[in-house]
Amino acid sequence: METLPPFRLAPYFRPRPWGFHDLAPWYNYKTETEPIGEVWLTGEMCKADTGPLAGMSLAEINRQNRSTLLGARPAGKDFPLLVKVLFPKEKLSVQVHPDDALAQSYGDPRGKTECWYALDAKPGARVALGIRPGVALDQVKHAVEDHTLESLLTMVPVEKGDMLFVDAGTVHAVWPGAVILETQQTSDLTYRLYDYGSERELHLEKSFAAMHLTTRAGKVAAKAVNGHSVLIDERYFRIERWPIRLATAPWLVAPVQVVQMLFVAEGRIRISGLSFDGQSFEPFFVERNQLAVIPASTARWTLAADGPAEVIRILPAGD
Ligand SMILES: [Zn+2]
């Protein structure tokens, strides 16, 4: 059986008008030009920077090794989940994503359901999540014309450690104050409904078609399971928080049939082990705010920390 060792991905810094010029202390990255709003951790342009795959983009790795990377029955051709860190300094536009059925009616492979995990939040941090109960579609349309849409949005306070579910069809906006680990279906279908009067293009007809007035969006309570927390377990993703207090964490490394993503939220970890053919791969460190990919075909791997650490494990789930 073909095998693929785990690897770390280098982050890709994406300019956004609502971002920061300096990402310290999160990332050692400064720019004098356009601010950075999104750090992509599993974008198809992100490059492996460890082991034999170093220098290859995630798109190339996936194209050449799909079943060893994703498992025997991947849900699609693309790497299934896009993981990003969002750094909002300003309000992001009010937007909505289509669900799978609507996206496919436009010829796209899938819609976009996503979730947000607050890596940090200042007092008073809030996000807009859905249309307020009882508001009709006509009211939403009028509010967009009148520039009063903000008054119809459900505002949700955000604290560090919160998980928020944002199912496709939910009108939403990230506002400043939090640093968010976003996990979403791999899709770039975003329809902008309102942008606080800026010049950027809006997509009103598509937004109104994609929008659901009632959704399941909202805060998700973590469930404690055997030394870790399940932060969310939904149709497209399962996300867990693992505190690493021992030198090694054998309980995290039981085999699973799918690709795994490990985001280091605190401390740093070292990944080592064997691929399926019994060869050991070169161990590597994953520092805070970096992400490692454990391919589905990795047979035995272990994880160690040299101090307290916290890992957010992200798994694709039932499509
Ligand atoms: Zn979104």
Boltz pocket constraint, residues with backbone or C-beta under 6 A from the ligand:
constraints:
  - pocket:
      binder: B
      contacts: [[A, 95], [A, 97], [A, 114], [A, 172]]
      max_distance: 6.0
